[in-house]
Amino acid sequence: MTELTKLTIAQAKKGLKNKEFSAVELVEAYATKMNKGKKYNAYVCETVEQALEQAKQSQMRLDRGEGGNLEGIPLGIKDLFCTKDIATTACSNILKGFVPPYESTVTKKLLDAGANFLGKLNLDEFAMGGSNETSAFGPVVNPWSKDVPLVAGGSSGGSAAAVAAEMCAGATGTDTGGSIRQPSAYCGVTGIKPTYGRCSRYGIIAFASSLDQAGPIAKDVRDCAIMLNSMAGYDAKDSTSANVAVPDFERFLGDDIKGMKIGIPKEYRVDGLNKEIAAYWDKAAEMLKARGAEIVEISLPNTKYALATYYIIAPAEASANLSRYDGLRFGNRVDGNTLDEMYINSRSAGFGKEVKKRIMVGTYVLSAGYYDAYYLKAQKVRRLIRDDFIKAFEKCDVILTPTSPVAAFPIGDKSMQDDPITMWLNDIFTVSVSLAGLPAMSLPIGLNEQGLPLGIQIIGKAFDEGAVLKTGFALEQDVNFGGAK
């Protein structure tokens, strides 16, 4: 029998149904991998004992011929989702010791579907970062690392690494500017950012409220569809939740893509684009063309403003969202002689360098005299970026681009550490999608000369995850990518 941790969620569901193994055996197999994979620093809180208890309940339901969409499936949860009675810190010292008294909507939906939670996964502090090096728990190590430890990508680096290292069957992630898609590309796994509003943000610790969106990271496209079926849906507790019907995402897989129009944005052929990435982009387009799809050139003229727009709006929203962390109500407190001193001491000790940087940038652009000059202008440009996509989708059904302009790089890479702009540029292909609130998926397309995975991105119209999944599934069949070596 195939090693249990190598099974996809779809295969594991089938095996459980056919009584080839039990839910408890499945959790135990992943627990063994978690012990072997501690060097990756993917988990910041392990809940294996709880998962075993959940697995026993799952098995009882399975034995009765009952059970939900994810019954008995062991998942990892990004430490940005509030989990009742389990520590939730956003990987920040300021939330050290915080144990939520309630469950986020997304994790509750997964539990209701029968999932078993193995633990909480590492991330960039408050999801701010592109390499999972800003976490208070230290960096996540990419399972594809050989001689030199490589970054797993961010902010959902722990989620992508845990899936790649077979330490969970699937994982939750959140995506603000590329934080599901970019780590998926770096770790050779598959992840989808759904349309903004598709999954509830209730109980997810906020970074930038108009951008944050939960989504799954898994071994393949089908597993992402299965997880998304259980994660998506309207939630009255979230004012940004979209009250739209949730289709069965899995039923789109295997649909013919003949006649579909695949858009290639000319502006994404940036100067100096890595030749290997450009070649794989062309190869992906040819694979889709061979299946009967039509390749069309499109234009997204305001793409060049996307990064600047994102790094005005996201820090502005972050500075407002993070003002609640003052040492007074929850999390870590550092005392002072006055109330103001206690605020200053708590925030100085609790927040890391990257978070402080973004709070300062955000507070600056929201301040008197700069709000009109920066923040309002950025919101107007955001609308232009969204309009670009609307116009482009008049000519095509989905858009095909690289996920990241680079492969995973070494942890502590000086060129990245010393120049934050260089790090931010790694999001060049993903931020415009987030600003427009569109669904997008990253899946592995191949390996570079160093043997590291590269990702390809498929972007869809709002609430048309079906077209994204259908296209991704077709491409996946032709690519036939293996897992971490």
C-alpha positions as CSV (number, residue, x, y, z in Angstrom):
1,M,0.0,0.0,0.0
2,T,1.1,3.5,-0.8
3,E,2.6,5.4,2.2
4,L,-0.4,7.1,3.7
5,T,1.1,10.6,3.8
6,K,1.7,10.4,0.0
7,L,-2.1,10.1,-0.7
8,T,-4.0,13.1,-1.9
9,I,-7.1,14.2,0.0
10,A,-9.2,12.6,-2.7
11,Q,-7.3,9.3,-2.4
12,A,-7.4,9.4,1.4
13,K,-11.2,9.9,1.4
14,K,-11.6,6.9,-0.9
15,G,-9.3,4.8,1.3
16,L,-11.2,5.7,4.4
17,K,-14.5,4.9,2.8
18,N,-13.2,1.5,1.6
19,K,-11.8,0.8,5.1
20,E,-8.3,0.3,3.7
21,F,-7.0,2.2,6.8
22,S,-8.5,4.1,9.7
23,A,-8.7,7.8,10.4
24,V,-6.5,7.2,13.5
25,E,-3.9,5.4,11.4
26,L,-3.9,8.4,9.0
27,V,-3.3,10.9,11.8
28,E,-0.6,8.7,13.2
29,A,1.2,8.6,9.8
30,Y,1.2,12.4,9.6
31,A,2.3,12.7,13.2
32,T,5.4,10.5,12.4
33,K,6.2,12.8,9.4
34,M,5.8,15.9,11.7
35,N,8.4,14.4,14.1
36,K,10.8,13.8,11.2
37,G,10.2,17.2,9.8
38,K,10.8,19.4,12.8
39,K,13.9,20.9,11.0
40,Y,11.5,22.7,8.6
41,N,10.0,24.7,11.5
42,A,6.5,24.5,9.9
43,Y,4.5,24.0,13.0
44,V,4.5,26.4,15.9
45,C,1.9,24.5,17.9
46,E,1.2,20.8,17.6
47,T,-2.2,19.3,18.5
48,V,-1.7,15.7,17.6
49,E,-3.4,14.3,20.7
50,Q,-6.5,16.4,19.9
51,A,-6.3,15.2,16.3
52,L,-6.3,11.6,17.4
53,E,-9.4,12.2,19.5
54,Q,-11.1,13.9,16.5
55,A,-10.0,10.9,14.3
56,K,-11.7,8.4,16.7
57,Q,-14.9,10.4,16.3
58,S,-14.4,10.6,12.5
59,Q,-14.0,6.8,12.4
60,M,-17.2,6.2,14.3
61,R,-19.1,8.4,11.8
62,L,-17.4,6.6,8.9
63,D,-18.3,3.2,10.3
64,R,-21.9,4.3,10.4
65,G,-21.7,5.3,6.8
66,E,-21.8,9.0,7.7
67,G,-19.3,11.8,7.7
68,G,-18.6,15.1,6.1
69,N,-16.7,16.2,3.0
70,L,-13.4,16.0,4.9
71,E,-14.2,13.3,7.3
72,G,-10.9,12.0,8.9
73,I,-8.6,14.2,6.8
74,P,-5.7,15.6,8.8
75,L,-5.1,19.3,8.1
76,G,-2.7,22.0,9.3
77,I,-4.0,25.5,10.2
78,K,-2.2,28.7,9.6
79,D,-1.6,30.5,12.9
80,L,-3.7,33.4,11.7
81,F,-7.0,31.6,12.2
82,C,-8.5,31.7,15.6
83,T,-8.9,28.2,17.0
84,K,-11.0,27.7,20.1
85,D,-8.8,26.8,23.2
86,I,-5.7,26.5,21.0
87,A,-3.0,29.2,21.1
88,T,-3.3,31.7,18.2
89,T,-0.5,34.2,17.9
90,A,-0.1,35.4,14.3
91,C,3.5,34.4,15.0
92,S,4.0,37.6,16.9
93,N,5.3,38.2,20.4
94,I,2.5,40.7,21.0
95,L,0.0,37.8,21.0
96,K,2.1,35.4,23.0
97,G,-0.1,33.3,25.2
98,F,-3.4,34.3,23.5
99,V,-5.9,31.5,23.4
100,P,-9.1,32.4,21.6
101,P,-12.5,31.5,23.2
102,Y,-14.1,31.1,19.8
103,E,-13.4,29.4,16.4
104,S,-13.0,31.3,13.1
105,T,-15.7,30.6,10.6
106,V,-13.4,28.9,8.1
107,T,-11.9,26.5,10.7
108,K,-15.4,25.8,12.1
109,K,-16.6,24.9,8.6
110,L,-13.6,22.5,8.2
111,L,-14.3,20.9,11.6
112,D,-18.0,20.5,10.7
113,A,-16.8,18.8,7.5
114,G,-15.0,16.2,9.7
115,A,-11.4,17.5,9.4
116,N,-8.8,16.7,12.1
117,F,-6.4,19.5,13.0
118,L,-2.8,18.5,13.5
119,G,-1.6,22.0,14.7
120,K,-1.0,25.6,13.9
121,L,1.4,26.5,11.1
122,N,4.2,29.1,11.0
123,L,3.8,32.4,9.0
124,D,5.4,35.8,8.6
125,E,4.4,37.9,11.6
126,F,0.8,39.2,11.1
127,A,1.2,37.8,7.5
128,M,3.6,40.6,6.7
129,G,6.4,39.3,4.6
130,G,7.2,37.3,1.5
131,S,9.7,34.7,2.8
132,N,8.4,33.5,6.2
133,E,11.5,35.1,7.9
134,T,9.7,37.7,10.0
135,S,8.0,35.1,12.3
136,A,8.6,35.4,16.0
137,F,9.2,31.6,15.9
138,G,12.0,31.9,13.3
139,P,12.0,31.1,9.6
140,V,10.4,28.2,7.9
141,V,12.8,26.0,5.9
142,N,11.7,24.9,2.4
143,P,11.6,21.1,2.1
144,W,13.3,21.5,-1.3
145,S,16.5,22.8,0.4
146,K,19.6,20.9,-0.3
147,D,23.0,22.3,0.8
148,V,21.7,25.7,1.8
149,P,18.4,26.3,3.7
150,L,15.9,28.1,1.4
151,V,12.9,30.2,2.3
152,A,9.5,28.6,1.9
153,G,7.9,31.9,0.8
154,G,5.4,34.0,2.7
155,S,3.3,34.7,4.4
156,S,1.8,31.1,4.3
157,G,5.3,29.5,4.3
158,G,4.5,27.1,7.1
159,S,1.3,25.9,5.2
160,A,3.2,25.3,1.9
161,A,6.2,23.6,3.6
162,A,4.0,21.3,5.7
163,V,2.1,20.2,2.6
164,A,5.3,19.8,0.6
165,A,6.9,17.8,3.4
166,E,3.8,15.6,3.8
167,M,3.2,16.8,7.3
168,C,-0.5,17.4,6.6
169,A,-2.9,16.4,3.9
170,G,-3.7,20.1,3.2
171,A,-3.5,23.4,4.9
172,T,-5.3,26.7,5.3
173,G,-3.6,29.8,4.1
174,T,-4.4,33.5,3.7
175,D,-3.5,35.7,0.7
176,T,-3.2,39.5,0.9
177,G,-0.8,40.2,-1.9
178,G,0.2,36.7,-2.9
179,S,0.7,34.8,0.4
180,I,-1.0,31.6,-0.8
181,R,0.3,31.6,-4.3
182,Q,3.9,32.6,-3.9
183,P,4.8,30.0,-1.1
184,S,2.9,27.4,-3.1
185,A,5.2,28.2,-6.1
186,Y,8.4,28.1,-3.9
187,C,7.4,24.7,-2.3
188,G,6.1,23.0,-5.4
189,V,2.5,22.6,-4.2
190,T,-0.8,24.0,-5.3
191,G,-2.8,26.9,-3.7
192,I,-5.8,29.0,-4.7
193,K,-6.8,32.4,-3.5
194,P,-10.5,32.6,-4.0
195,T,-12.5,35.7,-5.0
196,Y,-12.5,38.3,-2.2
197,G,-15.6,37.6,-0.1
198,R,-15.8,33.9,-1.1
199,C,-14.5,32.7,2.3
200,S,-15.4,34.4,5.6
201,R,-12.7,36.5,7.3
202,Y,-14.4,36.2,10.7
203,G,-11.9,35.0,13.2
204,I,-8.9,35.5,10.9
205,I,-6.4,38.0,12.5
206,A,-6.5,41.0,10.1
207,F,-3.6,42.4,8.1
208,A,-5.3,44.4,5.4
209,S,-9.1,44.0,5.6
210,S,-9.9,44.9,1.9
211,L,-7.3,42.4,0.6
212,D,-7.1,39.4,3.1
213,Q,-8.7,36.2,1.8
214,A,-8.5,32.6,3.1
215,G,-7.9,29.7,0.8
216,P,-6.4,26.2,0.7
217,I,-2.9,24.9,-0.1
218,A,-2.8,21.2,-1.0
219,K,-1.0,18.6,-3.1
220,D,-3.0,19.1,-6.3
221,V,-5.9,20.9,-7.9
222,R,-8.5,18.4,-6.9
223,D,-7.6,18.7,-3.3
224,C,-7.8,22.5,-3.4
225,A,-11.3,22.1,-4.9
226,I,-12.3,19.7,-2.2
227,M,-11.1,21.9,0.6
228,L,-12.6,25.1,-1.0
229,N,-16.0,23.3,-1.0
230,S,-15.9,23.2,2.8
231,M,-14.2,26.6,3.4
232,A,-16.4,28.8,1.2
233,G,-19.8,30.3,1.9
234,Y,-21.6,33.4,3.1
235,D,-21.2,34.4,6.7
236,A,-23.4,37.1,8.3
237,K,-20.7,37.6,10.9
238,D,-18.4,39.1,8.2
239,S,-19.6,42.3,6.6
240,T,-17.3,41.6,3.6
241,S,-18.6,38.1,3.0
242,A,-20.3,37.7,-0.4
243,N,-23.8,36.3,-0.4
244,V,-23.4,34.2,-3.6
245,A,-24.0,30.6,-4.2
246,V,-21.1,28.2,-3.7
247,P,-20.9,25.6,-6.6
248,D,-19.4,22.1,-6.2
249,F,-15.9,23.2,-7.2
250,E,-14.8,19.6,-7.8
251,R,-17.3,19.1,-10.6
252,F,-15.4,21.6,-12.9
253,L,-12.4,19.3,-12.9
254,G,-12.0,17.3,-16.2
255,D,-14.2,19.7,-18.2
256,D,-13.0,20.3,-21.7
257,I,-11.1,23.5,-22.1
258,K,-11.4,23.5,-25.9
259,G,-12.4,26.9,-27.2
260,M,-11.4,28.7,-24.0
261,K,-9.5,31.9,-24.4
262,I,-6.3,32.2,-22.4
263,G,-5.0,35.8,-21.9
264,I,-1.3,36.6,-21.8
265,P,-0.7,40.1,-20.5
266,K,2.0,41.8,-22.5
267,E,3.0,44.0,-19.5
268,Y,4.0,40.9,-17.4
269,R,6.9,40.4,-19.8
270,V,9.0,42.6,-17.5
271,D,12.5,43.5,-18.5
272,G,15.0,41.0,-17.2
273,L,12.4,38.3,-16.6
274,N,14.1,35.0,-15.7
275,K,14.6,33.0,-19.0
276,E,13.6,29.7,-17.4
277,I,10.4,31.2,-16.0
278,A,9.6,32.8,-19.4
279,A,10.2,29.5,-21.1
280,Y,7.9,27.6,-18.7
281,W,5.3,30.3,-19.2
282,D,5.4,29.7,-23.0
283,K,5.4,26.0,-22.4
284,A,2.2,26.2,-20.3
285,A,0.5,28.3,-23.0
286,E,1.5,25.7,-25.6
287,M,0.1,22.9,-23.4
288,L,-3.3,24.7,-23.1
289,K,-3.2,25.4,-26.9
290,A,-2.7,21.8,-27.6
291,R,-5.9,21.0,-25.7
292,G,-7.8,23.4,-28.0
293,A,-7.6,26.6,-26.1
294,E,-6.9,29.9,-27.9
295,I,-4.0,32.1,-26.7
296,V,-4.8,35.8,-26.9
297,E,-2.6,38.8,-26.0
298,I,-4.2,41.2,-23.5
299,S,-3.2,44.4,-21.9
300,L,-3.2,45.4,-18.2
301,P,-1.7,48.9,-18.6
302,N,-1.9,49.9,-15.0
303,T,0.1,46.9,-13.8
304,K,3.1,49.1,-13.4
305,Y,1.4,50.9,-10.5
306,A,0.2,47.8,-8.7
307,L,3.1,47.4,-6.3
308,A,3.2,51.1,-5.3
309,T,-0.6,51.0,-4.9
310,Y,-0.5,47.9,-2.8
311,Y,2.3,49.2,-0.5
312,I,0.2,52.3,0.3
313,I,-3.2,50.6,0.8
314,A,-2.0,47.5,2.7
315,P,0.2,49.3,5.3
316,A,-2.6,51.9,5.8
317,E,-5.1,49.2,6.6
318,A,-2.5,47.4,8.8
319,S,-1.7,50.4,10.9
320,A,-5.5,50.7,11.6
321,N,-6.0,47.0,12.3
322,L,-2.9,46.7,14.5
323,S,-3.8,49.7,16.7
324,R,-5.8,47.3,18.9
325,Y,-2.7,45.5,20.1
326,D,-1.8,47.8,23.0
327,G,-1.0,45.3,25.9
328,L,-4.3,46.3,27.6
329,R,-6.9,43.8,26.4
330,F,-5.2,40.6,25.3
331,G,-1.8,39.3,24.4
332,N,1.6,40.3,25.9
333,R,2.0,43.3,28.2
334,V,5.1,45.2,29.2
335,D,4.4,47.5,32.1
336,G,5.3,51.2,32.3
337,N,5.0,54.0,34.7
338,T,2.1,55.6,32.7
339,L,-0.6,54.3,30.4
340,D,1.3,55.7,27.4
341,E,4.5,54.2,28.5
342,M,2.8,50.8,28.8
343,Y,1.5,51.1,25.3
344,I,4.9,52.1,23.9
345,N,6.7,49.3,25.9
346,S,4.2,46.6,24.9
347,R,4.2,47.5,21.2
348,S,8.0,48.0,21.0
349,A,8.6,44.6,22.5
350,G,5.8,42.8,20.8
351,F,6.1,43.8,17.2
352,G,8.9,42.8,14.9
353,K,10.9,45.0,12.5
354,E,8.8,44.3,9.4
355,V,5.5,45.0,11.2
356,K,6.8,48.2,12.8
357,K,8.0,49.3,9.3
358,R,4.5,48.8,7.8
359,I,2.7,50.4,10.7
360,M,4.9,53.5,10.3
361,V,4.4,53.6,6.5
362,G,0.7,53.1,7.0
363,T,0.3,55.8,9.7
364,Y,2.3,58.2,7.5
365,V,0.0,57.8,4.4
366,L,-3.1,58.2,6.6
367,S,-1.8,61.3,8.3
368,A,-3.1,64.8,7.8
369,G,-1.7,66.3,4.6
370,Y,-0.8,63.0,3.1
371,Y,-4.1,61.1,3.1
372,D,-5.2,62.9,-0.1
373,A,-1.8,62.8,-1.7
374,Y,-1.2,59.1,-1.1
375,Y,-4.1,57.0,0.2
376,L,-6.9,58.4,-1.9
377,K,-4.8,58.4,-5.1
378,A,-3.9,54.8,-4.4
379,Q,-7.6,53.8,-4.1
380,K,-8.3,55.5,-7.4
381,V,-5.4,53.6,-9.1
382,R,-6.8,50.4,-7.5
383,R,-10.0,51.0,-9.4
384,L,-8.1,51.5,-12.6
385,I,-6.3,48.2,-12.1
386,R,-9.6,46.5,-11.5
387,D,-11.1,48.1,-14.6
388,D,-8.1,46.8,-16.6
389,F,-9.0,43.2,-15.6
390,I,-12.7,43.7,-16.4
391,K,-11.7,45.0,-19.9
392,A,-9.2,42.1,-20.4
393,F,-11.8,39.5,-19.5
394,E,-13.9,40.8,-22.5
395,K,-11.3,39.1,-24.6
396,C,-10.4,36.0,-22.5
397,D,-11.8,33.5,-20.0
398,V,-8.7,33.2,-17.8
399,I,-5.3,34.8,-17.6
400,L,-2.0,32.9,-17.5
401,T,1.2,34.4,-15.9
402,P,4.1,33.2,-13.8
403,T,3.5,33.2,-10.1
404,S,6.8,34.6,-9.0
405,P,9.8,36.1,-10.9
406,V,12.2,34.0,-8.9
407,A,12.5,30.6,-7.3
408,A,13.1,30.0,-3.6
409,F,16.2,31.9,-2.4
410,P,18.5,31.2,0.6
411,I,17.3,32.2,4.1
412,G,19.0,35.5,5.2
413,D,19.8,36.4,1.5
414,K,21.5,39.8,2.0
415,S,20.2,41.2,-1.3
416,M,16.7,40.7,0.0
417,Q,17.3,41.7,3.6
418,D,19.2,44.9,2.8
419,D,16.7,46.1,0.2
420,P,13.0,45.7,1.1
421,I,12.0,46.9,-2.4
422,T,13.7,43.8,-3.9
423,M,11.7,41.6,-1.5
424,W,8.5,43.4,-2.4
425,L,9.2,43.0,-6.1
426,N,8.7,39.2,-5.6
427,D,5.0,39.9,-5.5
428,I,4.9,41.7,-8.9
429,F,2.7,39.0,-10.5
430,T,0.3,38.5,-7.6
431,V,-0.6,41.9,-6.0
432,S,-2.6,43.3,-8.9
433,V,-4.9,40.2,-8.6
434,S,-5.4,40.9,-4.9
435,L,-6.1,44.6,-5.5
436,A,-8.8,43.6,-8.0
437,G,-10.2,40.9,-5.6
438,L,-10.0,38.1,-8.2
439,P,-9.5,34.4,-7.8
440,A,-6.1,33.0,-8.8
441,M,-4.3,29.7,-8.4
442,S,-0.6,28.7,-8.4
443,L,0.5,25.3,-9.5
444,P,3.9,23.8,-10.1
445,I,5.0,24.0,-13.8
446,G,8.5,22.5,-13.5
447,L,12.0,22.7,-12.0
448,N,14.8,25.3,-12.7
449,E,18.4,24.4,-13.4
450,Q,19.0,24.2,-9.6
451,G,16.2,21.6,-9.3
452,L,13.9,24.1,-7.5
453,P,10.1,24.3,-8.3
454,L,8.6,27.2,-10.3
455,G,4.9,28.1,-10.3
456,I,2.4,29.2,-13.0
457,Q,-0.6,31.4,-12.1
458,I,-4.1,31.2,-13.5
459,I,-6.3,34.2,-12.9
460,G,-10.1,34.2,-13.3
461,K,-13.1,36.5,-13.3
462,A,-14.7,37.3,-10.0
463,F,-16.5,34.3,-8.5
464,D,-15.4,32.1,-11.5
465,E,-13.1,29.8,-9.5
466,G,-14.6,27.0,-11.7
467,A,-12.7,28.3,-14.8
468,V,-9.5,28.6,-12.8
469,L,-9.8,25.1,-11.4
470,K,-10.8,23.6,-14.8
471,T,-7.8,25.2,-16.5
472,G,-5.4,24.3,-13.7
473,F,-6.6,20.7,-13.7
474,A,-6.0,20.4,-17.4
475,L,-2.5,21.9,-17.2
476,E,-1.7,19.7,-14.2
477,Q,-2.4,16.5,-16.2
478,D,0.1,17.6,-18.9
479,V,2.8,18.9,-16.5
480,N,2.7,15.7,-14.3
481,F,4.8,17.3,-11.6
482,G,6.3,15.2,-8.8
483,G,6.6,16.2,-5.1
484,A,9.6,17.4,-3.0
485,K,12.6,15.3,-3.6
